[in-house]
Amino acid sequence: MISASASEGTLQLLRTWMATPQDVIPIVGGRNVLIKHPDHIRAVLTDNSFTKETGANRRFRDHVADGVLTAPADRHRAERLLLNAATRDFMTLNCVATEHVEALASLMSWHAARGERVDLTAAMNRLALGVIAEVLFGWTAIDELAEAMAAAMAVLDASGAMLPTQQQLSPVRDRVFRAVHELVELQPPSERGPALTAMIDAAYSRDAIAHQAVTLLLAGHETTANSLAWIWISLIRTPDAYGRWQQQMLAVPRMARAATGNVTREGLRLFPSSWIIGRKSTTDTEIDGTPIPRGCTITISPYVTHRHPQFWPDPERFDPSRHDGSPVHRFAWLPFGAGARMCLGSTYALWEADITLSTLGQRFRFHSDAAETATPRFRYTLGAPPMPVDIQPLGQR
């Protein structure tokens, strides 16, 4: 597990970044520049002269999975177009996510009746993996895949924001790939999900299918699971907001998901799973008068920008009503990134979050003393800590 001191150190660096009045901060002799203003972020994320081909991106592609998330520009567009169509079946998503959440709600009722606590972070993790595996690939028997993914995540966790050594990573990575290969090879064609069908129809090789599947599983379930955990933690920390949201849903149940939208958006503001974004300049240029030489890395942190006081007054406060009106700035809220490399499954993730939160929020109130002191684990995603909760079915005191 990533050490508490490592996460505390990263958090302190981010706080220093937030407190610095400059919006453009050159570091490491001009080889890296930090930016936090939405105008500058828009300029970088929507300009093709800034590429995703950073060292971190190449390492992930070479040593974890070579899929659409890390694909170089000459491959990215074609892979994104192919997989984009596989992430637009919202009727299937709604049915699958509802089925999985209902099963989790039944399990929570069972634990609540026995006075047993549940690790909410672990529950969100298994839920998100089950949903994406079934929606995109048609896989339902995923026990081995889940165990392999958990083992891989434990190794990635231990390395923090950096990738582990090949010696540490290879055994768990190979286990994940074996589980994926087995699922693909044993599945009847009639049961294939849209992503798997699209890749097979496009004549992807066996290895290419596995790399894309692992990429989508890592990017799709891990980010959604952590986001859901942090939203629950934020609600538990803010009893008034928690209560108002539940009252709104119970008063007009058919509008529960609509009432949940702002809760989801505010949780993603405070705890964006993709907390760090990197780009590299392919030309000599400048940002707000700061020279940006060719090869310079530009670092963006949604975690920092989501707390920019010009756009988010009292930025540490969890306040879903912030999102009642028009967006303060399109690039002041970017939990899924932006531009051509924006998260492929962003709409799916929002739908799944709203379904999960509204379904469970109408039935239970979660309590945990650990929520108040929970701190992020800064790794390649913004990890949530274990969160044992007491489960109070609504209507009980």
Secondary structure, 3 states (H helix, E strand, C coil): CCCHHHHHHHHHHHHHHHHCCCCEEEEHHHCEEEECCHHHHHHHHCCCCEECCCHHHHHHHHHCCCCCCCCCHHHHHHHHHHHHHHHCCHHHHHHHHHHHHHHHHHHHHHHHHCCCCEEHHHHHHHHHHHHHHHHHHCCCCCHHHHHHHHHHHHHHHHCCCCCCCHHHHHHHHHHHHHHHHHHHHHCCHHHCCHHHHHHHHCCCCHHHHHHHHHHHHHHHHHHHHHHHHHHHHHHHHCHHHHHHHHHHHHHCHHHHHHHHHHHHHHHHHHCCCCCCEEEEECCCEEECCEEECCCCEEEECHHHHCCCCCCCCCCCCCCHHHHCCCCCCCCCCCCCCCHHHCCCCHHHHHHHHHHHHHHHHCCEEEECHHHCCCCCEECCCEECCCCEEEEEECCCC
